[in-house]
Amino acid sequence: MGKTILVIDDDASIVNFLKEDLLAEGYQVLVGYDGQAALQMARTKRPHLIIMDVNMPVFTGPKALEILRGAPETRSIPVLFLTGESDHHVAAASADERVGQLRKPIDLDSFNGIVKDFLAKYPVA
């Protein structure tokens, strides 16, 4: 059975685009549309990787990351942020090696390589 990836973005078209690609790559995919959903699913489903937008309703991506890192059950889950904006939004999180950033629009070839590398480099116990 493939690893589980949680995709969170308030843009349903991006969520569906990434979901279809990840399913085709053999991953199990969970989806949500805001930061609160990211937190709830991360706690209950314990994904191997979270891919989330920086700017979302309820909690922004960086705020969701702060909460995830504060909880023992979610602190080791690697996170890839999606953003169409400048790097300053996730600069504070960059000290955490389990946090990466992907720029929108997404190039699927590089996206799939980064996902594979992150899953290999940062396994979740």
Backbone bond lengths (Angstrom), bond angles and torsions (degrees), N, CA, C in turn:
res aa  C-N    CA-C-N  psi(-1)  N-CA   C-N-CA  omega(-1)  CA-C   N-CA-C  phi
1 M - - - 1.443 - - 1.532 108.94 -
2 G 1.344 117.63 137.29 1.451 122.31 -176.75 1.510 113.19 -72.09
3 K 1.301 115.43 162.98 1.460 121.17 177.35 1.519 109.63 -69.10
4 T 1.326 114.94 155.38 1.457 121.19 -177.39 1.520 110.44 -98.66
5 I 1.326 115.53 130.59 1.456 122.49 178.52 1.519 108.36 -122.19
6 L 1.321 115.79 132.35 1.458 123.15 177.68 1.526 108.48 -100.88
7 V 1.334 116.85 121.74 1.464 122.59 179.57 1.526 108.54 -110.43
8 I 1.325 116.20 122.46 1.463 121.70 -178.01 1.529 108.99 -126.81
9 D 1.322 116.07 122.15 1.467 121.93 175.79 1.523 107.09 -160.63
10 D 1.317 117.29 143.34 1.462 119.57 179.34 1.525 112.44 -78.63
11 D 1.315 117.68 -5.03 1.459 122.61 176.66 1.539 108.23 -98.49
12 A 1.317 116.61 106.00 1.473 121.36 -176.03 1.526 111.92 -59.40
13 S 1.327 118.55 -32.04 1.462 119.82 -179.21 1.532 110.65 -66.96
14 I 1.314 117.82 -36.96 1.472 120.68 177.19 1.524 110.10 -69.09
15 V 1.336 116.30 -43.53 1.465 120.26 178.10 1.531 109.98 -57.38
16 N 1.322 117.07 -48.74 1.467 120.64 -178.79 1.524 112.44 -64.99
17 F 1.322 116.92 -40.39 1.461 122.34 178.22 1.527 110.46 -59.40
18 L 1.340 116.89 -49.51 1.456 120.85 -179.53 1.530 111.69 -69.60
19 K 1.317 116.38 -38.35 1.461 120.38 178.97 1.523 110.63 -59.32
20 E 1.322 117.33 -49.18 1.465 120.91 -179.27 1.528 111.55 -60.90
21 D 1.319 116.39 -41.81 1.457 120.14 179.04 1.527 110.95 -64.39
22 L 1.317 117.23 -47.08 1.464 121.38 -178.19 1.527 111.89 -65.61
23 L 1.328 116.79 -38.63 1.466 119.83 175.82 1.526 110.41 -61.48
24 A 1.324 116.62 -42.36 1.464 121.04 178.73 1.530 111.72 -63.86
25 E 1.337 116.63 -26.67 1.466 121.70 178.32 1.528 111.74 -83.76
26 G 1.342 117.39 -3.64 1.453 121.13 176.13 1.516 116.59 96.94
27 Y 1.325 116.82 9.80 1.465 120.36 179.60 1.520 110.56 -90.15
28 Q 1.322 116.22 154.75 1.457 121.62 166.79 1.523 105.33 -85.10
29 V 1.328 117.59 139.47 1.457 120.23 -174.24 1.524 110.39 -128.05
30 L 1.327 114.92 129.58 1.456 123.61 171.69 1.513 106.70 -109.41
31 V 1.327 117.76 147.57 1.461 120.09 -178.94 1.519 111.29 -131.87
32 G 1.325 114.31 155.05 1.450 122.84 174.47 1.511 108.74 -156.25
33 Y 1.324 115.28 170.37 1.469 119.16 -171.96 1.523 114.37 -126.52
34 D 1.352 117.98 8.63 1.466 120.04 175.50 1.523 109.32 -157.66
35 G 1.317 116.18 170.04 1.458 121.55 -177.39 1.515 113.56 -62.83
36 Q 1.305 117.14 -34.15 1.463 119.81 178.84 1.532 110.57 -64.91
37 A 1.318 116.88 -40.89 1.464 120.76 176.41 1.525 110.36 -61.75
38 A 1.327 116.94 -38.79 1.460 120.71 178.37 1.519 110.48 -59.00
39 L 1.312 116.08 -45.44 1.462 120.04 -178.55 1.520 111.86 -66.48
40 Q 1.316 116.32 -45.96 1.464 119.84 -178.51 1.528 111.62 -62.65
41 M 1.315 116.93 -47.24 1.468 119.78 -178.59 1.525 112.09 -69.34
42 A 1.318 116.90 -36.30 1.466 119.29 178.22 1.524 110.45 -62.43
43 R 1.314 116.93 -40.04 1.470 120.58 -179.75 1.525 112.03 -69.79
44 T 1.325 116.90 -40.21 1.463 119.36 -173.57 1.530 113.19 -90.12
45 K 1.319 118.10 -32.92 1.474 121.45 -174.24 1.523 113.51 -101.59
46 R 1.339 117.70 -19.17 1.462 123.02 178.63 1.539 112.85 49.55
47 P 1.336 117.50 63.03 1.467 120.27 -179.65 1.531 111.76 -66.58
48 H 1.308 115.65 163.14 1.456 121.76 177.42 1.527 111.89 -82.44
49 L 1.340 116.22 -18.65 1.463 122.19 -179.00 1.519 108.16 -158.28
50 I 1.338 115.88 142.72 1.463 121.73 173.54 1.517 107.57 -116.72
51 I 1.321 115.80 128.92 1.460 122.18 173.61 1.517 105.81 -114.41
52 M 1.344 117.04 115.38 1.459 118.44 -176.06 1.515 112.90 -140.06
53 D 1.315 112.60 149.31 1.456 121.92 177.25 1.525 109.41 -67.09
54 V 1.312 116.48 152.31 1.462 121.65 175.82 1.525 109.97 -75.86
55 N 1.330 117.05 -47.17 1.467 121.32 -176.70 1.521 110.13 -102.20
56 M 1.338 114.87 107.32 1.460 121.22 -178.91 1.525 109.27 -138.64
57 P 1.330 116.32 160.18 1.456 119.32 174.55 1.538 111.40 -72.78
58 V 1.289 116.32 163.89 1.462 128.22 179.05 1.526 110.30 72.35
59 F 1.336 118.65 -70.86 1.462 122.68 173.05 1.513 107.69 -127.11
60 T 1.320 117.36 135.96 1.463 119.62 172.50 1.525 108.19 -69.28
61 G 1.310 116.14 165.02 1.457 120.23 177.05 1.520 112.75 -56.31
62 P 1.354 119.20 -49.11 1.463 119.68 178.86 1.540 113.17 -61.06
63 K 1.325 117.79 -37.18 1.464 120.08 177.61 1.534 109.81 -67.58
64 A 1.321 117.76 -42.30 1.466 121.14 176.92 1.530 109.96 -60.66
65 L 1.335 117.23 -41.28 1.466 120.87 178.22 1.526 110.55 -61.43
66 E 1.313 116.63 -43.74 1.469 120.80 179.28 1.537 110.63 -57.76
67 I 1.315 116.52 -43.26 1.461 121.02 179.81 1.531 110.34 -69.38
68 L 1.332 117.13 -42.08 1.467 120.92 177.73 1.526 111.29 -59.30
69 R 1.323 116.86 -43.95 1.461 120.89 -177.88 1.536 111.76 -70.59
70 G 1.329 117.21 -19.97 1.454 120.74 179.16 1.519 114.39 -83.43
71 A 1.316 117.96 -7.72 1.462 121.76 -177.92 1.530 110.16 -110.13
72 P 1.323 118.52 128.95 1.468 120.51 -177.40 1.532 113.88 -56.31
73 E 1.319 117.57 -35.69 1.466 119.89 -176.00 1.532 113.44 -75.75
74 T 1.318 118.06 -14.49 1.467 120.27 -178.23 1.528 113.55 -123.39
75 R 1.303 118.56 -3.18 1.469 120.00 -172.16 1.520 113.92 -65.73
76 S 1.328 118.74 -24.47 1.472 119.67 -177.05 1.524 113.92 -95.26
77 I 1.328 117.87 -1.91 1.471 119.86 -178.85 1.532 109.46 -70.52
78 P 1.326 118.05 123.64 1.465 119.17 177.13 1.530 111.18 -69.39
79 V 1.331 115.18 149.58 1.464 121.83 -176.66 1.521 109.23 -131.08
80 L 1.317 115.37 131.58 1.462 122.00 170.57 1.525 107.37 -111.77
81 F 1.320 116.71 120.27 1.450 120.99 176.97 1.518 110.31 -86.14
82 L 1.319 116.08 141.96 1.460 123.25 172.13 1.515 107.71 -104.87
83 T 1.312 116.94 131.68 1.451 118.95 177.84 1.518 111.03 -152.67
84 G 1.291 114.40 145.67 1.454 120.90 173.06 1.512 110.38 -104.56
85 E 1.322 116.30 3.56 1.461 122.02 -176.52 1.521 110.92 -106.40
86 S 1.310 115.77 -177.21 1.461 121.03 -177.56 1.525 111.38 -69.10
87 D 1.310 115.90 164.02 1.463 123.22 -174.80 1.521 114.82 -65.63
88 H 1.320 118.63 -14.51 1.465 119.13 -173.28 1.524 113.61 -64.09
89 H 1.317 118.43 -18.74 1.465 120.72 -178.45 1.519 113.07 -68.37
90 V 1.292 118.32 -31.32 1.460 119.99 -178.65 1.524 112.10 -114.48
91 A 1.311 116.69 12.62 1.461 120.19 -178.59 1.521 111.79 -58.84
92 A 1.322 118.09 -37.72 1.458 121.40 -179.40 1.517 111.67 -65.13
93 A 1.319 117.19 -30.23 1.459 121.11 -178.83 1.523 112.39 -85.72
94 S 1.322 117.67 -8.95 1.457 120.14 -172.00 1.526 112.77 -66.91
95 A 1.325 119.24 -17.22 1.457 121.36 177.28 1.529 110.87 -69.02
96 D 1.316 117.38 -20.23 1.458 122.88 178.66 1.523 107.78 -87.01
97 E 1.311 117.39 112.02 1.469 120.40 -176.48 1.516 113.10 -65.00
98 R 1.326 118.02 -16.90 1.465 121.90 179.07 1.519 111.96 -86.88
99 V 1.329 116.39 13.09 1.465 121.90 178.31 1.525 108.44 -120.28
100 G 1.327 115.21 129.44 1.453 120.83 177.32 1.512 110.11 -130.70
101 Q 1.295 115.55 176.46 1.461 120.55 -177.63 1.509 110.06 -138.34
102 L 1.320 115.08 136.47 1.461 122.88 175.37 1.519 108.36 -119.95
103 R 1.297 116.25 136.44 1.464 120.77 -179.98 1.521 110.19 -91.31
104 K 1.322 114.90 139.57 1.466 121.44 171.87 1.519 106.85 -88.10
105 P 1.295 120.01 143.64 1.460 127.71 -1.12 1.522 111.00 -72.14
106 I 1.310 115.14 153.17 1.461 123.00 -174.01 1.530 110.36 -87.83
107 D 1.308 115.63 130.48 1.461 122.33 170.40 1.531 106.25 -93.72
108 L 1.334 117.89 114.38 1.462 120.92 -172.13 1.518 113.87 -62.30
109 D 1.306 118.76 -33.70 1.464 119.65 179.42 1.524 110.86 -63.48
110 S 1.326 117.17 -48.92 1.462 118.97 179.52 1.531 110.40 -71.31
111 F 1.334 117.65 -35.51 1.464 121.93 178.10 1.526 110.43 -58.08
112 N 1.324 117.41 -49.96 1.459 121.21 -178.71 1.527 111.92 -63.02
113 G 1.307 116.95 -37.27 1.464 120.47 176.92 1.518 112.34 -66.02
114 I 1.324 116.30 -42.47 1.465 120.64 179.29 1.523 110.41 -65.47
115 V 1.326 117.40 -43.38 1.468 121.16 178.17 1.526 109.84 -58.89
116 K 1.307 116.81 -48.76 1.469 121.31 -179.43 1.528 110.65 -59.88
117 D 1.328 116.43 -45.36 1.468 120.73 -179.86 1.530 111.52 -63.33
118 F 1.324 117.34 -43.33 1.470 121.02 -179.48 1.525 110.39 -63.75
119 L 1.314 117.33 -42.61 1.462 120.40 179.94 1.534 111.14 -64.39
120 A 1.322 117.18 -37.45 1.456 120.89 179.60 1.539 111.44 -72.97
121 K 1.315 116.11 -40.02 1.459 120.86 -174.76 1.526 113.16 -77.56
122 Y 1.326 117.31 -31.42 1.458 121.35 -174.71 1.529 111.72 -126.88
123 P 1.322 117.27 69.76 1.462 119.30 179.80 1.531 110.67 -67.45
124 V 1.320 115.48 143.12 1.460 121.14 177.77 1.521 107.92 -95.89
125 A 1.312 114.81 128.56 1.480 119.60 -178.88 1.507 111.75 -72.34
